[in-house]
Amino acid sequence: MSSVLQLAKRFREVLLDGLWIANTNFKNQLSDITWEHAIIKVGSLNTIAMLTFHIDYYIAGLVHVFEGGDLEIKDKYSFDLAPIESQEQWENLLNKLWLDSEKFAELLEKMPDSKLNETFVDEKYGSYQRNIDGMIEHAYYHLGQISLIKKLLKEQYTE
């Protein structure tokens, strides 16, 4: 299997359908979250909705670059989620994450392996390989946070 196909598989595992590393994925963890629970703040932690927006913000930004666009994402905007006030708005955010994730994986699959060693936008960002690996690692990091927040919410609302 080519390197890009392996990376696309790893990306899908954390976002859409895998169980290998964490025995779960974003889609699995978020499938039973209501909008009311998604916006609950637990202590000083980000909400599940904010983390969902955050990870999609970066995925969508990389998709834009993969499609030939400029790198337009900025860290300072990565948590700028508009208020979620309904189940429909929450589901729209989730659907955007699923669509952007699948698009990311599809674009990655079409990328030649040789592209992985090329500079990603600017030398300061390293290679495509580094940024794709970083996206996967970033997703696992926030998947862990979401899993823990779900457990805390379950304890808080089932006692």
DSSP file (Angstrom, degrees, kcal/mol; ACC not computed):
  #  RESIDUE AA STRUCTURE BP1 BP2  ACC     N-H-->O    O-->H-N    N-H-->O    O-->H-N    TCO  KAPPA ALPHA  PHI   PSI    X-CA   Y-CA   Z-CA
    1    1 A M              0   0    0      0, 0.0     5,-0.0     0, 0.0     0, 0.0   0.000 360.0 360.0 360.0 135.3    0.0    0.0    0.0
    2    2 A S     >  -     0   0    0      1,-0.1     4,-2.0     4,-0.0     5,-0.2  -0.182 360.0-110.3 -66.9 162.7    1.4    3.4   -0.9
    3    3 A S  H  > S+     0   0    0      1,-0.2     4,-2.4     2,-0.2     5,-0.2   0.898 117.4  50.5 -62.2 -42.6    2.3    6.0    1.7
    4    4 A V  H  > S+     0   0    0      1,-0.2     4,-2.5     2,-0.2    -1,-0.2   0.879 109.6  51.0 -66.9 -35.2   -0.6    8.3    0.9
    5    5 A L  H  > S+     0   0    0      2,-0.2     4,-2.0     1,-0.2    -1,-0.2   0.887 110.3  49.8 -67.6 -37.5   -3.1    5.4    1.1
    6    6 A Q  H  X S+     0   0    0     -4,-2.0     4,-2.3     2,-0.2    -2,-0.2   0.910 111.8  48.1 -65.4 -41.9   -1.8    4.4    4.5
    7    7 A L  H  X S+     0   0    0     -4,-2.4     4,-2.6     2,-0.2    -2,-0.2   0.906 110.6  50.9 -65.1 -41.5   -2.1    8.0    5.7
    8    8 A A  H  X S+     0   0    0     -4,-2.5     4,-2.6     2,-0.2    -1,-0.2   0.894 110.4  50.3 -62.8 -39.4   -5.6    8.3    4.4
    9    9 A K  H  X S+     0   0    0     -4,-2.0     4,-2.1     2,-0.2    -2,-0.2   0.926 111.4  47.8 -63.7 -45.0   -6.5    5.1    6.2
   10   10 A R  H  X S+     0   0    0     -4,-2.3     4,-1.6     2,-0.2    -2,-0.2   0.895 111.9  50.6 -63.0 -40.6   -5.0    6.4    9.4
   11   11 A F  H  X S+     0   0    0     -4,-2.6     4,-1.9     1,-0.2     5,-0.3   0.939 110.8  47.7 -63.1 -47.5   -6.9    9.7    9.0
   12   12 A R  H  X>S+     0   0    0     -4,-2.6     4,-2.6     1,-0.2     5,-2.4   0.870 106.2  60.7 -62.0 -35.6  -10.2    7.9    8.4
   13   13 A E  I  <>S+     0   0    0     -4,-2.1     5,-1.2     4,-0.2    -1,-0.2   0.917 110.3  38.7 -58.8 -44.4   -9.5    5.7   11.5
   14   14 A V  I  <5S+     0   0    0     -4,-1.6    12,-2.3    -3,-0.2    -1,-0.2   0.835 129.7  28.9 -77.9 -31.6   -9.4    8.6   13.9
   15   15 A L  I  <5S+     0   0    0     -4,-1.9    12,-1.8    10,-0.2    -3,-0.2   0.889 131.6  10.1 -95.3 -43.9  -12.2   10.6   12.3
   16   16 A L  I  <5S-     0   0    0     -4,-2.6    -3,-0.2    -5,-0.3    -4,-0.1   0.829 125.1  -9.4-115.3 -39.1  -14.7    8.3   10.7
   17   17 A D  I   <S+     0   0    0     -5,-2.4    -4,-0.2     7,-0.1     2,-0.2   0.420  82.6 116.6-153.1   7.3  -14.5    4.6   11.2
   18   18 A G      < +     0   0    0     -5,-1.2    -8,-0.0    -6,-0.7     4,-0.0  -0.478  24.1 173.2 -94.6 160.5  -11.4    3.2   13.0
   19   19 A L     >  +     0   0    0     -2,-0.2     4,-0.8     4,-0.1    -1,-0.1   0.289  55.4  99.9-133.9   1.5  -11.0    1.4   16.2
   20   20 A W  T  4 S+     0   0    0      2,-0.2    -6,-0.0     3,-0.1    -2,-0.0   0.939  90.3  22.5 -67.8 -54.6   -7.3    0.4   16.1
   21   21 A I  T  4 S+     0   0    0      3,-0.1    -1,-0.1     1,-0.1    -7,-0.0   0.965 141.8  14.7 -79.6 -55.2   -5.5    3.0   18.2
   22   22 A A  T  4 S-     0   0    0      2,-0.4    -2,-0.2    -4,-0.0    -1,-0.1   0.376  94.4-120.8-105.5   2.1   -8.1    4.4   20.6
   23   23 A N  S  < S+     0   0    0     -4,-0.8     2,-0.3     1,-0.2    -4,-0.1   0.728  92.3  51.5  59.6  22.7  -10.8    1.7   20.1
   24   24 A T        -     0   0    0    -11,-0.1    -2,-0.4     4,-0.0     2,-0.3  -0.937  67.4-151.6-164.7-178.9  -13.1    4.6   19.0
   25   25 A N     >  -     0   0    0     -2,-0.3     4,-2.7    -3,-0.1   -10,-0.2  -0.936  39.8 -89.3-155.8 172.9  -13.2    7.5   16.6
   26   26 A F  H  > S+     0   0    0    -12,-2.3     4,-2.7    -2,-0.3     5,-0.2   0.924 123.4  50.6 -56.8 -47.6  -14.8   11.0   16.3
   27   27 A K  H  > S+     0   0    0    -12,-1.8     4,-1.2     1,-0.2    -1,-0.2   0.912 113.2  46.2 -60.8 -42.4  -17.9    9.7   14.6
   28   28 A N  H  4 S+     0   0    0      1,-0.2     4,-0.4     2,-0.2     3,-0.3   0.932 115.5  45.5 -64.2 -46.6  -18.4    7.0   17.2
   29   29 A Q  H  < S+     0   0    0     -4,-2.7     3,-0.4     1,-0.2    -2,-0.2   0.848 118.7  41.0 -67.7 -34.8  -17.8    9.4   20.1
   30   30 A L  H >< S+     0   0    0     -4,-2.7     3,-1.4    -5,-0.2    -1,-0.2   0.585  90.6  87.9 -91.5 -10.1  -20.0   12.2   18.8
   31   31 A S  T 3< S+     0   0    0     -4,-1.2    -1,-0.2    -3,-0.3    -2,-0.1   0.778  95.9  37.3 -64.3 -27.9  -22.9   10.1   17.4
   32   32 A D  T 3  S+     0   0    0     -4,-0.4     2,-0.5    -3,-0.4    -1,-0.3   0.217  89.6 111.8-110.1  15.9  -24.8   10.1   20.7
   33   33 A I    <   -     0   0    0     -3,-1.4     2,-0.2     4,-0.0    -3,-0.0  -0.779  55.7-147.9 -91.6 126.8  -24.1   13.6   21.9
   34   34 A T     >  -     0   0    0     -2,-0.5     4,-2.4     1,-0.1     5,-0.2  -0.489  27.4-110.6 -84.4 162.7  -27.0   16.0   21.9
   35   35 A W  H  > S+     0   0    0      1,-0.2     4,-1.1     2,-0.2    14,-0.1   0.861 118.4  58.5 -62.6 -33.6  -26.5   19.7   21.2
   36   36 A E  H  4 S+     0   0    0      1,-0.2     3,-0.3     2,-0.2     4,-0.2   0.914 111.3  40.0 -62.8 -42.0  -27.3   20.4   24.8
   37   37 A H  H >4 S+     0   0    0      1,-0.2     3,-1.1     2,-0.2    11,-0.4   0.830 108.0  63.4 -74.4 -31.9  -24.5   18.2   26.0
   38   38 A A  H 3< S+     0   0    0     -4,-2.4    11,-2.9     1,-0.2    12,-0.4   0.767 106.9  43.5 -63.8 -25.0  -22.2   19.4   23.3
   39   39 A I  T 3< S+     0   0    0     -4,-1.1     2,-0.3    -3,-0.3    -1,-0.2   0.412  83.8 116.7-103.6   2.2  -22.2   23.0   24.6
   40   40 A I    <   -     0   0    0     -3,-1.1     2,-0.5    -4,-0.2     8,-0.4  -0.562  59.4-139.4 -74.5 129.9  -21.9   22.2   28.3
   41   41 A K        -     0   0    0     -2,-0.3     2,-0.7     6,-0.1     5,-0.1  -0.794  11.0-159.4 -89.4 124.3  -18.7   23.6   29.8
   42   42 A V    >   -     0   0    0     -2,-0.5     3,-2.2     3,-0.3   111,-0.0  -0.914  58.2 -59.3-105.4 107.7  -17.0   21.3   32.3
   43   43 A G  T 3  S-     0   0    0     -2,-0.7    -2,-0.0     1,-0.3     0, 0.0  -0.311 112.1 -25.9  56.5-132.1  -14.7   23.3   34.5
   44   44 A S  T 3  S+     0   0    0     -3,-0.1    -1,-0.3     2,-0.0     2,-0.1   0.330 109.6 115.4 -95.3   7.2  -12.1   25.1   32.4
   45   45 A L  S <  S-     0   0    0     -3,-2.2    -3,-0.3     1,-0.1     2,-0.1  -0.363  73.0-104.5 -75.5 154.6  -12.2   22.6   29.5
   46   46 A N        -     0   0    0     -5,-0.1    -4,-0.2     1,-0.1    -1,-0.1  -0.397  42.4-105.1 -67.7 155.5  -13.4   23.4   26.1
   47   47 A T     >  -     0   0    0      1,-0.1     4,-2.2    -6,-0.1     5,-0.2  -0.382  25.0-112.5 -76.4 163.1  -16.9   22.1   25.2
   48   48 A I  H  > S+     0   0    0     -8,-0.4     4,-2.3   -11,-0.4     5,-0.2   0.894 120.2  53.8 -61.3 -39.7  -17.3   19.2   22.9
   49   49 A A  H  > S+     0   0    0    -11,-2.9     4,-2.7     1,-0.2    -1,-0.2   0.913 107.7  49.8 -62.1 -42.3  -18.8   21.5   20.3
   50   50 A M  H  > S+     0   0    0    -12,-0.4     4,-2.8     1,-0.2    -2,-0.2   0.915 111.7  47.7 -63.9 -41.9  -15.8   23.8   20.5
   51   51 A L  H  X S+     0   0    0     -4,-2.2     4,-2.3     2,-0.2     5,-0.2   0.870 111.3  51.5 -66.9 -35.7  -13.4   20.8   20.0
   52   52 A T  H  X S+     0   0    0     -4,-2.3     4,-2.0     2,-0.2    -2,-0.2   0.939 113.2  44.3 -64.8 -47.4  -15.5   19.5   17.1
   53   53 A F  H  X S+     0   0    0     -4,-2.7     4,-2.6     1,-0.2    -2,-0.2   0.929 112.1  54.5 -59.5 -45.9  -15.4   23.0   15.4
   54   54 A H  H  X S+     0   0    0     -4,-2.8     4,-1.5     1,-0.2    -2,-0.2   0.913 109.7  44.3 -57.4 -49.3  -11.6   23.3   16.2
   55   55 A I  H  X S+     0   0    0     -4,-2.3     4,-2.1     1,-0.2    -1,-0.2   0.894 114.8  49.4 -68.3 -37.7  -10.6   20.0   14.6
   56   56 A D  H  X S+     0   0    0     -4,-2.0     4,-3.2    -5,-0.2     5,-0.3   0.870 103.6  61.4 -67.8 -34.7  -12.9   20.7   11.5
   57   57 A Y  H  X S+     0   0    0     -4,-2.6     4,-1.7    21,-0.2    -1,-0.2   0.924 109.8  40.6 -55.4 -46.5  -11.4   24.2   11.2
   58   58 A Y  H  X S+     0   0    0     -4,-1.5     4,-2.2     2,-0.2    -1,-0.2   0.893 114.3  51.7 -72.7 -39.5   -7.9   22.7   10.6
   59   59 A I  H  X S+     0   0    0     -4,-2.1     4,-2.5     1,-0.2    -2,-0.2   0.953 111.8  47.0 -60.7 -48.5   -9.2   19.8    8.4
   60   60 A A  H  X S+     0   0    0     -4,-3.2     4,-2.1     1,-0.2    -1,-0.2   0.872 110.3  54.1 -61.8 -37.1  -11.0   22.3    6.2
   61   61 A G  H  X S+     0   0    0     -4,-1.7     4,-1.4    -5,-0.3    -1,-0.2   0.893 110.5  44.9 -64.5 -40.0   -8.0   24.6    6.1
   62   62 A L  H  X S+     0   0    0     -4,-2.2     4,-3.0     2,-0.2    -2,-0.2   0.873 109.2  56.2 -71.8 -36.8   -5.8   21.7    4.8
   63   63 A V  H  X S+     0   0    0     -4,-2.5     4,-1.8     1,-0.2     6,-0.2   0.925 104.6  54.0 -57.2 -43.8   -8.4   20.6    2.3
   64   64 A H  H  <>S+     0   0    0     -4,-2.1     5,-2.7     1,-0.2    -1,-0.2   0.903 111.0  45.0 -58.3 -42.4   -8.3   24.2    0.9
   65   65 A V  H ><5S+     0   0    0     -4,-1.4     3,-2.2     3,-0.2    -1,-0.2   0.923 109.5  55.0 -67.4 -44.1   -4.5   23.9    0.5
   66   66 A F  H 3<5S+     0   0    0     -4,-3.0    -1,-0.2     1,-0.3    -2,-0.2   0.810 105.5  54.7 -58.4 -29.2   -4.8   20.4   -1.0
   67   67 A E  T 3<5S-     0   0    0     -4,-1.8    -1,-0.3    -5,-0.2    -2,-0.2   0.368 131.3 -93.8 -87.1   5.5   -7.2   21.8   -3.6
   68   68 A G  T < 5S+     0   0    0     -3,-2.2    -3,-0.2     1,-0.3    -2,-0.1   0.456  84.5 127.4 100.9   1.9   -4.6   24.5   -4.6
   69   69 A G      < -     0   0    0     -5,-2.7    -1,-0.3    -6,-0.2     2,-0.1  -0.217  62.6 -89.2 -84.4 177.6   -5.7   27.3   -2.3
   70   70 A D        -     0   0    0      1,-0.1     2,-1.0    -2,-0.0    -1,-0.1  -0.427  41.7-101.0 -80.4 159.1   -3.7   29.4    0.1
   71   71 A L        +     0   0    0      1,-0.2    -9,-0.1    -2,-0.1    -1,-0.1  -0.753  54.1 160.4 -80.3 106.3   -3.2   28.5    3.7
   72   72 A E        +     0   0    0     -2,-1.0    -1,-0.2   -11,-0.2     2,-0.1   0.507  30.2 108.8-110.0  -8.3   -5.7   30.8    5.3
   73   73 A I        -     0   0    0    -12,-0.1     2,-0.4   -15,-0.1     3,-0.1  -0.420  46.2-165.8 -76.1 148.1   -6.3   29.3    8.7
   74   74 A K    >   -     0   0    0     -2,-0.1     3,-1.9     1,-0.1     4,-0.5  -0.998  25.9-131.4-134.4 136.0   -5.0   31.0   11.8
   75   75 A D  G >  S+     0   0    0     -2,-0.4     3,-1.7     1,-0.3     4,-0.2   0.864 105.2  64.1 -52.5 -39.4   -4.7   29.5   15.3
   76   76 A K  G 3  S+     0   0    0      1,-0.3    -1,-0.3     2,-0.1     3,-0.2   0.682 106.8  43.1 -64.5 -16.6   -6.4   32.5   16.9
   77   77 A Y  G X  S+     0   0    0     -3,-1.9     3,-1.8     1,-0.1    -1,-0.3   0.421  83.9  99.0-103.3  -0.3   -9.6   31.7   15.0
   78   78 A S  T <  S+     0   0    0     -3,-1.7   -21,-0.2    -4,-0.5    -1,-0.1   0.565  89.4  39.2 -72.8  -7.4   -9.6   28.0   15.6
   79   79 A F  T 3  S+     0   0    0     -4,-0.2     2,-2.1    -3,-0.2    -1,-0.3   0.151  78.2 121.0-120.6  17.6  -12.1   28.1   18.5
   80   80 A D    <   +     0   0    0     -3,-1.8     2,-0.4   -27,-0.1    -1,-0.1  -0.378  38.3 165.9 -82.4  62.8  -14.4   30.8   17.0
   81   81 A L        -     0   0    0     -2,-2.1     3,-0.1     1,-0.0   -31,-0.1  -0.645  36.0-128.1 -80.8 128.4  -17.5   28.7   17.1
   82   82 A A        -     0   0    0     -2,-0.4    -1,-0.0     1,-0.1    -2,-0.0  -0.456  48.4 -79.1 -67.1 149.8  -20.8   30.5   16.6
   83   83 A P        -     0   0    0      0, 0.0     2,-0.6     0, 0.0    -1,-0.1  -0.219  40.0-138.5 -55.1 137.2  -23.2   29.6   19.4
   84   84 A I        +     0   0    0      1,-0.1     3,-0.1    -3,-0.1   -35,-0.0  -0.888  33.2 162.3 -96.6 120.7  -25.0   26.3   18.9
   85   85 A E        +     0   0    0     -2,-0.6     2,-0.3     1,-0.1    -1,-0.1   0.253  55.7  31.9-126.8  10.9  -28.6   26.8   19.9
   86   86 A S  S  > S-     0   0    0      1,-0.1     4,-1.9   -51,-0.1     5,-0.1  -0.989  76.2-110.7-160.8 162.2  -30.4   23.7   18.3
   87   87 A Q  H  > S+     0   0    0     -2,-0.3     4,-3.0     1,-0.2     5,-0.2   0.870 117.5  58.2 -63.3 -36.7  -29.9   20.1   17.4
   88   88 A E  H  > S+     0   0    0      2,-0.2     4,-2.2     1,-0.2    -1,-0.2   0.915 105.8  47.7 -61.0 -43.7  -30.0   21.2   13.8
   89   89 A Q  H  > S+     0   0    0      2,-0.2     4,-2.0     1,-0.2    -1,-0.2   0.903 112.8  49.3 -64.5 -40.3  -27.0   23.5   14.2
   90   90 A W  H  X S+     0   0    0     -4,-1.9     4,-2.4     1,-0.2    -2,-0.2   0.933 111.6  48.2 -62.9 -46.3  -25.1   20.7   16.0
   91   91 A E  H  X S+     0   0    0     -4,-3.0     4,-2.9     1,-0.2    -2,-0.2   0.855 108.3  55.1 -64.6 -34.5  -25.9   18.2   13.3
   92   92 A N  H  X S+     0   0    0     -4,-2.2     4,-2.1    -5,-0.2    -1,-0.2   0.909 108.6  48.4 -63.0 -41.6  -24.8   20.7   10.7
   93   93 A L  H  X S+     0   0    0     -4,-2.0     4,-2.1     2,-0.2    -2,-0.2   0.927 113.1  47.5 -63.7 -44.7  -21.5   21.1   12.4
   94   94 A L  H  X S+     0   0    0     -4,-2.4     4,-2.5     1,-0.2    -2,-0.2   0.933 111.2  50.5 -62.0 -45.8  -21.1   17.3   12.6
   95   95 A N  H  X S+     0   0    0     -4,-2.9     4,-2.6     1,-0.2     5,-0.2   0.875 108.5  52.6 -61.9 -37.1  -22.0   16.8    9.0
   96   96 A K  H  X S+     0   0    0     -4,-2.1     4,-2.9     2,-0.2     5,-0.3   0.921 109.3  49.8 -63.1 -43.0  -19.5   19.5    8.0
   97   97 A L  H  X S+     0   0    0     -4,-2.1     4,-2.3     2,-0.2    -2,-0.2   0.925 112.3  46.8 -60.9 -44.9  -16.8   17.5    9.9
   98   98 A W  H  X S+     0   0    0     -4,-2.5     4,-2.3     2,-0.2    -2,-0.2   0.925 115.7  45.3 -64.9 -43.7  -17.8   14.2    8.2
   99   99 A L  H  X S+     0   0    0     -4,-2.6     4,-2.4     2,-0.2    -2,-0.2   0.930 115.1  46.4 -66.1 -45.7  -17.8   15.8    4.8
  100  100 A D  H  X S+     0   0    0     -4,-2.9     4,-2.5    -5,-0.2    -1,-0.2   0.883 112.7  51.7 -64.0 -37.5  -14.5   17.7    5.3
  101  101 A S  H  X S+     0   0    0     -4,-2.3     4,-2.4    -5,-0.3    -2,-0.2   0.922 111.1  45.8 -65.4 -44.5  -12.9   14.6    6.7
  102  102 A E  H  X S+     0   0    0     -4,-2.3     4,-2.6     2,-0.2    -2,-0.2   0.904 113.0  50.6 -66.0 -39.9  -13.9   12.4    3.8
  103  103 A K  H  X S+     0   0    0     -4,-2.4     4,-2.8     2,-0.2     5,-0.3   0.918 109.1  52.1 -63.1 -43.2  -12.8   15.1    1.3
  104  104 A F  H  X S+     0   0    0     -4,-2.5     4,-2.3     1,-0.2    -2,-0.2   0.945 112.2  45.6 -55.8 -50.4   -9.4   15.3    3.1
  105  105 A A  H  X S+     0   0    0     -4,-2.4     4,-2.2     1,-0.2    -2,-0.2   0.898 113.1  49.7 -63.4 -41.3   -9.0   11.5    2.9
  106  106 A E  H  X S+     0   0    0     -4,-2.6     4,-1.2     2,-0.2    -1,-0.2   0.916 112.1  47.2 -65.0 -43.5  -10.0   11.5   -0.8
  107  107 A L  H  X S+     0   0    0     -4,-2.8     4,-0.6     1,-0.2     3,-0.2   0.888 111.4  52.0 -65.2 -38.2   -7.7   14.3   -1.8
  108  108 A L  H >< S+     0   0    0     -4,-2.3     3,-1.1    -5,-0.3    -2,-0.2   0.907 105.4  54.9 -63.1 -42.3   -4.9   12.6    0.2
  109  109 A E  H 3< S+     0   0    0     -4,-2.2    -1,-0.2     1,-0.3    -2,-0.2   0.803 107.8  50.1 -61.9 -29.4   -5.5    9.3   -1.7
  110  110 A K  H 3< S+     0   0    0     -4,-1.2    -1,-0.3    -3,-0.2    -2,-0.2   0.579  89.6 101.5 -84.7 -10.6   -5.1   11.2   -5.0
  111  111 A M  S << S-     0   0    0     -3,-1.1  -107,-0.2    -4,-0.6     2,-0.1  -0.530  78.9-117.9 -75.7 136.5   -1.8   12.8   -4.0
  112  112 A P    >   -     0   0    0      0, 0.0     3,-1.9     0, 0.0     4,-0.5  -0.494  21.1-120.5 -70.9 146.4    1.4   11.2   -5.4
  113  113 A D  G >  S+     0   0    0      1,-0.3     3,-1.5     2,-0.2     4,-0.4   0.837 111.7  66.2 -53.7 -34.0    3.7    9.7   -2.7
  114  114 A S  G >  S+     0   0    0      1,-0.3     3,-0.9     2,-0.2    -1,-0.3   0.765  89.1  66.1 -62.1 -24.9    6.4   12.1   -3.9
  115  115 A K  G X  S+     0   0    0     -3,-1.9     3,-1.6     1,-0.2    13,-0.5   0.777  84.0  74.9 -67.0 -26.4    4.3   15.1   -2.8
  116  116 A L  G <  S+     0   0    0     -3,-1.5    13,-2.7    -4,-0.5    14,-0.3   0.803  96.6  46.9 -59.3 -31.1    4.8   14.0    0.9
  117  117 A N  G <  S+     0   0    0     -3,-0.9    -1,-0.3    -4,-0.4    -2,-0.2   0.502  92.9 102.8 -89.6  -4.4    8.4   15.2    0.9
  118  118 A E  S <  S-     0   0    0     -3,-1.6    10,-1.8    -4,-0.3    11,-0.2  -0.378  85.9 -89.6 -77.0 158.0    7.5   18.6   -0.7
  119  119 A T  B     -A  127   0A   0      8,-0.2     2,-1.0     9,-0.1     8,-0.3  -0.465  35.7-129.9 -67.0 132.8    7.4   21.8    1.3
  120  120 A F        -     0   0    0      6,-3.3     2,-3.3     2,-0.3     5,-0.3  -0.785  67.4 -55.8 -88.8 102.7    3.9   22.5    2.7
  121  121 A V  S    S+     0   0    0     -2,-1.0     2,-0.3     3,-0.1    -1,-0.1  -0.247 128.4  14.9  64.5 -57.0    3.1   26.1    1.7
  122  122 A D  S >  S-     0   0    0     -2,-3.3     3,-2.4     4,-0.2     4,-0.4  -0.990  79.3-114.6-147.4 145.8    6.2   27.6    3.3
  123  123 A E  G >  S+     0   0    0     -2,-0.3     3,-1.7     1,-0.3    -3,-0.1   0.808 111.5  67.9 -53.6 -32.0    9.4   26.0    4.6
  124  124 A K  G 3  S+     0   0    0      1,-0.3    -1,-0.3    -5,-0.1    -3,-0.1   0.711  98.6  52.6 -63.5 -18.5    8.5   27.0    8.2
  125  125 A Y  G <  S-     0   0    0     -3,-2.4    -1,-0.3    -5,-0.3    -2,-0.2   0.495 102.5-142.5 -94.2  -4.8    5.7   24.5    8.1
  126  126 A G    <   -     0   0    0     -3,-1.7    -6,-3.3    -4,-0.4    -1,-0.3  -0.433  42.0 -25.1  78.7-154.3    7.8   21.6    7.0
  127  127 A S  B  >  -A  119   0A   0     -8,-0.3     4,-1.9    -2,-0.1    -8,-0.2  -0.361  56.7-107.9 -93.1 169.2    6.6   18.9    4.5
  128  128 A Y  H  > S+     0   0    0    -10,-1.8     4,-2.6   -13,-0.5     5,-0.3   0.913 121.2  56.8 -58.6 -43.4    3.2   17.7    3.5
  129  129 A Q  H  > S+     0   0    0    -13,-2.7     4,-2.8   -11,-0.2     5,-0.3   0.928 106.1  48.9 -54.9 -48.2    4.1   14.5    5.4
  130  130 A R  H  > S+     0   0    0    -14,-0.3     4,-2.3     1,-0.2    -1,-0.2   0.896 113.4  46.5 -61.3 -41.4    4.7   16.4    8.6
  131  131 A N  H  X S+     0   0    0     -4,-1.9     4,-1.9     2,-0.2    -1,-0.2   0.857 113.3  47.8 -72.7 -35.3    1.5   18.3    8.3
  132  132 A I  H  X S+     0   0    0     -4,-2.6     4,-2.1     2,-0.2    -2,-0.2   0.931 114.1  46.8 -70.0 -45.8   -0.6   15.3    7.5
  133  133 A D  H  X S+     0   0    0     -4,-2.8     4,-2.7    -5,-0.3     5,-0.2   0.920 111.7  53.0 -58.7 -42.7    0.9   13.4   10.4
  134  134 A G  H  X S+     0   0    0     -4,-2.3     4,-2.8    -5,-0.3    -1,-0.2   0.878 106.4  52.0 -60.6 -39.2    0.3   16.4   12.6
  135  135 A M  H  X S+     0   0    0     -4,-1.9     4,-2.2     2,-0.2    -1,-0.2   0.912 111.2  47.1 -64.6 -42.1   -3.3   16.5   11.6
  136  136 A I  H  X S+     0   0    0     -4,-2.1     4,-2.2     2,-0.2    -2,-0.2   0.934 115.0  45.6 -64.6 -46.0   -3.8   12.8   12.6
  137  137 A E  H  X S+     0   0    0     -4,-2.7     4,-2.2     1,-0.2    -2,-0.2   0.905 111.9  52.2 -64.2 -41.7   -1.9   13.3   15.9
  138  138 A H  H  X S+     0   0    0     -4,-2.8     4,-2.1    -5,-0.2    -1,-0.2   0.896 108.7  51.3 -59.6 -42.4   -3.9   16.5   16.6
  139  139 A A  H  X S+     0   0    0     -4,-2.2     4,-2.3     1,-0.2    -2,-0.2   0.916 109.4  49.0 -64.4 -43.5   -7.2   14.6   15.9
  140  140 A Y  H  X S+     0   0    0     -4,-2.2     4,-2.2     2,-0.2    -1,-0.2   0.902 108.4  55.0 -63.2 -39.2   -6.2   11.8   18.4
  141  141 A Y  H  X S+     0   0    0     -4,-2.2     4,-1.4     1,-0.2    -2,-0.2   0.941 113.7  39.6 -57.3 -49.7   -5.3   14.4   21.0
  142  142 A H  H  X S+     0   0    0     -4,-2.1     4,-2.6     1,-0.2    -1,-0.2   0.788 109.2  60.9 -76.2 -26.5   -8.7   16.0   20.8
  143  143 A L  H  X S+     0   0    0     -4,-2.3     4,-2.5     2,-0.2    -1,-0.2   0.913 104.6  50.7 -61.5 -41.6  -10.5   12.7   20.5
  144  144 A G  H  X S+     0   0    0     -4,-2.2     4,-2.2     2,-0.2    -2,-0.2   0.908 109.9  49.6 -61.4 -42.2   -9.0   11.8   23.9
  145  145 A Q  H  X S+     0   0    0     -4,-1.4     4,-2.8     2,-0.2     5,-0.2   0.928 110.8  49.2 -62.5 -45.1  -10.3   15.1   25.3
  146  146 A I  H  X S+     0   0    0     -4,-2.6     4,-2.6     1,-0.2    -2,-0.2   0.915 109.6  52.1 -61.6 -43.0  -13.8   14.5   23.9
  147  147 A S  H  X S+     0   0    0     -4,-2.5     4,-1.8     1,-0.2    -1,-0.2   0.915 112.5  45.3 -59.2 -44.1  -13.9   11.0   25.4
  148  148 A L  H  X S+     0   0    0     -4,-2.2     4,-2.4     2,-0.2    -2,-0.2   0.907 111.7  51.0 -67.7 -42.1  -12.9   12.3   28.8
  149  149 A I  H  X S+     0   0    0     -4,-2.8     4,-2.7     1,-0.2     5,-0.2   0.903 108.2  53.6 -62.6 -40.5  -15.5   15.2   28.7
  150  150 A K  H  X S+     0   0    0     -4,-2.6     4,-2.5    -5,-0.2    -1,-0.2   0.919 109.2  48.6 -58.7 -43.6  -18.2   12.7   27.7
  151  151 A K  H  X S+     0   0    0     -4,-1.8     4,-2.4     2,-0.2    -2,-0.2   0.911 111.6  49.1 -63.8 -42.0  -17.3   10.6   30.7
  152  152 A L  H  X S+     0   0    0     -4,-2.4     4,-2.3     2,-0.2    -2,-0.2   0.905 112.2  48.2 -64.2 -41.1  -17.4   13.6   33.0
  153  153 A L  H  X S+     0   0    0     -4,-2.7     4,-2.4     2,-0.2    -2,-0.2   0.903 110.0  52.3 -65.1 -40.9  -20.8   14.7   31.6
  154  154 A K  H  X S+     0   0    0     -4,-2.5     4,-0.9     1,-0.2    -2,-0.2   0.927 111.8  46.0 -61.6 -44.6  -22.2   11.2   32.0
  155  155 A E  H  X S+     0   0    0     -4,-2.4     4,-0.5     1,-0.2     3,-0.5   0.913 114.4  48.9 -62.2 -42.7  -21.1   11.2   35.7
  156  156 A Q  H  < S+     0   0    0     -4,-2.3    -2,-0.2     1,-0.2    -1,-0.2   0.844 118.9  36.4 -67.2 -35.9  -22.5   14.6   36.2
  157  157 A Y  H  < S+     0   0    0     -4,-2.4    -1,-0.2     1,-0.2    -2,-0.2   0.349 114.9  51.4-106.7   6.5  -25.9   14.0   34.6
  158  158 A T  H  <        0   0    0     -4,-0.9    -1,-0.2    -3,-0.5    -2,-0.2   0.339 360.0 360.0-119.9   5.0  -26.6   10.4   35.7
  159  159 A E     <        0   0    0     -4,-0.5    -2,-0.1    -3,-0.2    -1,-0.1   0.478 360.0 360.0 -83.4 360.0  -26.0   10.7   39.4
